[in-house]
Amino acid sequence: MRKIIHVDMDAFFASVEQRDDPSLRGKPVAVGHAAARGVVAAASYEARTFGVRSALPSVTALRRCPDLIFVPPRFEVYRDVSRQIHDVFARYTDLIQPLSLDEAYLDVTANKRGLETAWLTAKAIRADILAETGLTASAGISYNKFLAKLASDHRKPNGQFAVTPDMGAAWVETLPVSRFHGVGPVTAEKMKRLGIETGADLRAKSLAFLQQHFGSSAEWYHAIARGQDDRPVNPNRVRKSSGSETTFNRDLTEPGEIEAGVLNMADDVWEWCEARQAFGRTVTVKIKYADFHQITRRRSQPVAVTNREGLRRAALDLIRSVLPTQKGIRLVGVTVSNFVEAEAVVAIELPIFAEAAA
């Protein structure tokens, strides 16, 4: 049986800012910009008590918390701290699967440090992180990744929680499905309409019922309702996509301005792809309108996009499929996915096949 720890830093970006600027400690802080079109990238726990969360429009955040202090993001600093944290992880296991700058799965089954339990290992990791970065982390300990991730949120901030094999399935039944990894807001609402609000409700549904309503996701939902997850901690997990998006300073309807925004995002993504020699076959453009309705337009081709102009052309074709528009556009994004192996990259242009998804 595996011993898995999910480590999640507490309000990571905001905590780094409070650490580096003592005047911010104990105050509601948002990482981001207070501009009319700004978005909160991260919020301190003091800000969260007012309902301020990441991805919240800055104007809404200020309405909820008039004393909110905005600080601009410093991603290079966050990356440096993240490297320190991962150096700590490496002392305790060779099996580390990062999920982002501030969270990771660790498989400590091999017990590299010879500690008596995974619980003690998690405590030691958190203590080392605090001593070396001045930041707190929370941890979830269990026998699989799904339960470990759920558990890490159970004693936040600066705590840890273990889900043992004899309690896993029963514990899942008590939780709202909206907390489950892989159940987003839209799916949670759909489940609610079907009478599924807790893990117990989900477990009561047959696999056939779930397949009828949730298609290829049905087996995952059927398994996690029973506390089951066989996925290993994969230190060599391949990144599946790279994307960039921007919120405009005002809602745009002029095609030229919208296209310019898309081209800028395509250039951002291309720089990442070129630097890593990672080339994908699918280009997706995300559009969010002034009323927050969101759609995507996607194109796939038989071979990878291997140059900037190819990516720019694909992105422009996709955004032009929704232009002209009477409704203002507040955000656009560009993503490349379906990466191919380096030896399979063919630097030729073939016709692009389109698909659209709302």
C-alpha positions in Angstrom: 0.0 0.0 0.0 1.3 3.4 -1.0 2.0 6.2 1.4 1.2 9.5 -0.3 1.6 13.1 0.9 0.0 16.1 -0.8 1.8 19.3 0.3 0.0 22.6 -0.4 1.5 25.9 0.6 -0.8 28.3 2.5 -1.9 31.3 0.4 1.5 31.0 -1.3 1.9 34.2 -3.4 0.3 36.4 -0.7 2.3 34.7 2.1 5.5 35.5 0.2 4.5 39.1 0.0 3.7 39.3 3.7 6.9 37.6 4.6 9.0 40.1 2.5 7.1 43.2 3.7 6.3 43.1 7.4 3.9 46.0 7.0 1.5 43.6 5.2 1.4 41.0 7.9 -2.0 40.5 9.5 -3.7 42.6 6.8 -5.9 41.6 3.8 -3.6 41.3 0.8 -4.3 40.5 -2.8 -1.6 39.7 -5.3 -2.7 41.4 -8.6 -3.7 44.8 -9.8 -6.5 47.1 -8.5 -7.2 48.4 -12.0 -10.8 48.3 -13.2 -10.0 45.2 -15.3 -7.7 43.6 -12.8 -8.1 40.1 -11.4 -6.9 38.7 -8.1 -4.1 36.2 -8.6 -4.0 35.2 -4.9 -5.4 36.3 -1.6 -4.1 36.2 2.0 -6.2 34.4 4.6 -7.1 37.8 6.1 -8.6 38.8 2.7 -10.4 35.4 2.3 -12.5 36.1 5.4 -14.2 38.8 3.3 -14.8 36.4 0.4 -11.8 37.5 -1.7 -10.5 34.6 -3.8 -8.2 34.1 -6.7 -9.7 34.8 -10.2 -12.1 37.3 -8.6 -12.3 40.7 -10.5 -10.4 43.3 -8.6 -13.4 45.7 -8.4 -15.5 42.9 -6.8 -12.7 42.2 -4.4 -12.5 45.8 -3.3 -16.2 46.0 -2.9 -16.1 43.0 -0.5 -13.0 44.3 1.3 -12.5 48.1 1.0 -9.3 47.9 3.0 -7.8 45.3 0.6 -4.1 46.0 -0.2 -3.1 45.1 -3.8 0.6 44.2 -4.5 1.9 43.4 -8.0 2.9 39.7 -8.6 6.6 38.8 -8.5 6.7 35.5 -10.3 10.5 35.1 -10.3 10.5 35.4 -6.5 7.7 32.8 -6.3 9.7 30.4 -8.6 12.8 30.8 -6.5 10.9 30.0 -3.3 9.3 27.0 -5.0 12.7 25.7 -5.9 13.6 25.9 -2.2 10.5 23.9 -1.3 11.2 21.2 -3.9 14.7 20.9 -2.5 13.1 20.0 0.8 10.9 17.4 -0.8 13.9 15.8 -2.4 15.4 15.0 1.0 12.5 12.8 1.8 11.6 11.1 -1.5 12.7 10.7 -5.1 9.0 10.4 -6.2 7.8 14.0 -6.5 5.0 15.1 -8.8 4.7 18.9 -8.9 1.2 20.2 -9.6 2.1 23.9 -9.6 4.6 26.2 -7.9 3.0 25.7 -4.5 1.8 22.1 -4.4 3.0 18.6 -5.1 2.4 14.9 -4.5 5.1 12.9 -2.7 5.3 9.1 -2.5 7.1 8.3 0.7 6.4 4.6 0.7 10.2 3.9 0.4 10.8 5.9 3.6 14.0 7.6 2.4 14.7 9.2 5.8 13.7 6.2 8.0 11.0 8.0 9.8 8.4 5.9 11.6 5.3 7.0 9.8 4.2 9.1 6.9 2.6 11.4 9.4 6.0 12.1 11.0 7.5 12.6 7.5 4.8 15.2 6.6 5.5 17.0 9.9 9.3 17.0 9.2 8.7 18.4 5.7 6.5 21.2 6.9 9.0 22.1 9.6 11.9 22.2 7.2 9.9 24.4 4.8 9.0 26.8 7.6 12.6 27.0 8.9 14.1 27.6 5.4 11.5 29.8 3.8 9.5 31.3 6.7 6.3 30.0 5.1 3.7 27.5 6.3 2.4 24.5 4.4 -0.5 22.1 4.9 -0.3 18.4 4.2 -2.7 15.5 3.5 -1.6 12.0 4.1 -3.3 8.9 2.7 -2.9 5.7 0.7 -3.8 7.4 -2.7 -3.5 10.8 -4.4 -7.2 11.6 -4.4 -7.6 11.2 -0.7 -4.3 12.9 0.1 -5.3 16.0 -1.9 -8.7 16.2 -0.1 -7.0 15.7 3.2 -4.5 18.6 2.7 -7.4 21.1 2.6 -8.9 19.7 5.8 -6.7 21.4 8.4 -5.7 24.6 6.5 -3.8 26.7 7.2 -0.6 25.2 8.7 -2.0 21.8 9.5 -2.2 18.2 8.4 -4.7 15.5 8.2 -4.5 11.8 7.5 -7.1 9.5 5.9 -6.3 5.9 6.8 -7.3 2.8 4.8 -10.0 1.9 7.4 -11.7 5.3 7.1 -11.2 6.4 3.5 -14.4 5.2 1.8 -16.7 6.3 4.7 -15.0 9.7 5.0 -15.5 10.4 1.3 -19.3 9.7 1.7 -19.5 12.7 4.2 -18.0 15.2 1.8 -19.7 17.5 -0.8 -18.9 16.4 -4.3 -18.0 20.0 -5.1 -14.7 19.4 -3.1 -13.7 16.4 -5.3 -10.8 16.7 -7.7 -12.3 16.5 -11.2 -15.7 17.9 -10.2 -15.8 21.5 -11.3 -18.6 24.0 -10.7 -20.5 23.1 -13.9 -20.3 19.4 -13.1 -21.2 19.9 -9.5 -24.3 21.8 -10.6 -25.2 19.1 -13.0 -24.8 16.5 -10.2 -27.0 18.5 -7.9 -29.8 18.5 -10.5 -29.4 14.7 -10.6 -29.7 14.5 -6.8 -26.0 14.0 -6.2 -24.6 16.4 -3.5 -22.4 14.2 -1.3 -20.0 11.4 -1.7 -22.7 9.1 -0.4 -25.1 10.3 -3.1 -22.5 9.6 -5.7 -21.7 6.2 -4.4 -25.4 5.3 -4.6 -25.5 5.8 -8.4 -24.6 2.9 -10.6 -21.8 2.9 -13.1 -24.4 2.7 -15.9 -26.2 5.8 -14.6 -23.0 7.7 -14.4 -21.9 6.7 -17.9 -25.3 7.8 -19.2 -24.9 11.3 -17.7 -21.1 11.8 -17.5 -19.7 9.7 -20.3 -15.9 9.0 -20.1 -15.7 10.6 -16.6 -18.1 8.0 -15.2 -15.5 5.5 -14.1 -13.5 8.1 -12.3 -16.5 9.3 -10.4 -17.5 5.7 -9.6 -14.1 5.0 -8.2 -13.5 8.1 -6.1 -17.0 7.8 -4.5 -15.4 4.6 -3.0 -12.1 6.3 -2.1 -10.3 4.5 -4.9 -7.5 6.0 -7.0 -4.8 3.8 -8.5 -2.8 6.6 -10.1 0.9 6.6 -9.1 2.9 9.6 -8.2 4.6 10.4 -11.5 7.8 12.5 -11.3 8.1 12.5 -15.1 4.6 13.7 -15.8 4.4 15.3 -19.2 2.9 18.7 -19.5 -0.2 18.5 -21.6 -0.6 22.2 -22.7 0.8 25.7 -22.5 -1.4 28.8 -22.5 -1.6 32.5 -21.9 -4.5 34.8 -21.5 -5.2 38.5 -20.9 -8.0 40.6 -19.6 -8.4 43.8 -21.6 -8.6 47.2 -19.9 -12.0 47.7 -21.5 -14.5 45.5 -23.3 -13.5 45.3 -27.0 -15.7 45.0 -30.1 -13.2 46.4 -32.7 -11.8 43.3 -34.6 -8.4 44.8 -35.0 -7.9 45.4 -31.3 -9.2 41.9 -30.4 -6.9 40.3 -33.0 -3.9 42.2 -31.6 -4.6 40.8 -28.2 -4.8 37.2 -29.5 -1.5 37.7 -31.4 0.2 38.9 -28.2 -1.0 35.8 -26.4 0.1 33.6 -29.3 3.6 35.1 -29.1 3.7 34.5 -25.3 2.9 30.8 -25.9 5.3 30.5 -28.7 8.2 31.7 -26.6 7.5 28.9 -24.1 7.2 26.3 -26.9 10.3 27.4 -28.6 12.4 27.5 -25.4 11.4 24.0 -24.5 11.2 22.6 -28.1 7.6 21.5 -27.2 5.3 21.6 -30.2 1.6 20.7 -30.3 -1.0 19.8 -32.8 -4.0 21.6 -31.2 -4.5 25.4 -30.9 -7.3 26.7 -28.7 -8.6 30.3 -28.4 -10.6 31.2 -25.3 -13.0 34.1 -25.4 -14.8 35.6 -22.4 -17.5 38.2 -23.1 -18.5 41.2 -21.1 -21.3 39.3 -19.5 -18.7 36.6 -18.5 -20.1 34.0 -20.9 -17.1 32.0 -22.1 -16.5 29.9 -25.2 -13.6 28.2 -26.8 -12.6 27.6 -30.4 -10.2 24.8 -31.2 -8.3 23.5 -34.2 -6.2 20.3 -34.6 -4.0 19.3 -37.4 -2.1 16.1 -38.3 1.3 17.6 -37.5 2.6 20.0 -34.9 2.8 23.8 -35.1 6.5 24.3 -35.4 6.8 28.1 -36.0 5.5 31.4 -34.7 3.7 32.3 -37.9 1.8 29.0 -37.9 0.6 29.5 -34.4 -0.3 33.2 -35.1 -2.3 32.1 -38.2 -4.2 29.4 -36.4 -5.1 31.7 -33.5 -6.2 34.5 -35.9 -8.4 32.1 -37.9 -10.0 30.9 -34.6 -10.8 34.4 -33.3 -12.1 35.5 -36.6 -14.7 32.8 -36.5 -16.5 34.8 -33.8 -16.0 38.2 -35.4 -17.5 40.7 -35.9 -19.1 40.8 -32.5 -21.8 43.0 -31.1 -21.0 41.9 -27.6 -17.9 43.2 -26.0 -15.0 40.8 -25.3 -13.2 41.2 -22.0 -10.6 38.4 -22.2 -8.9 36.2 -24.7 -6.4 33.4 -24.3 -4.4 31.1 -26.5 -3.3 27.5 -25.7 -1.3 24.9 -27.5 -1.8 21.2 -26.6 -1.5 17.7 -27.9 2.3 17.9 -27.8 4.2 15.4 -29.9 7.5 13.7 -29.3 10.5 15.6 -30.7 11.4 12.9 -33.2 7.8 13.1 -34.6 7.8 16.8 -35.3 7.4 17.5 -39.0 8.0 21.1 -40.0 5.5 21.2 -42.9 2.2 23.0 -43.3 -0.9 20.9 -43.8 -4.6 21.9 -43.9 -6.0 22.6 -40.4 -9.1 20.8 -39.4 -11.5 22.8 -37.2 -13.7 21.9 -34.3 -15.6 24.3 -32.1 -16.7 23.9 -28.5 -18.8 26.3 -26.5 
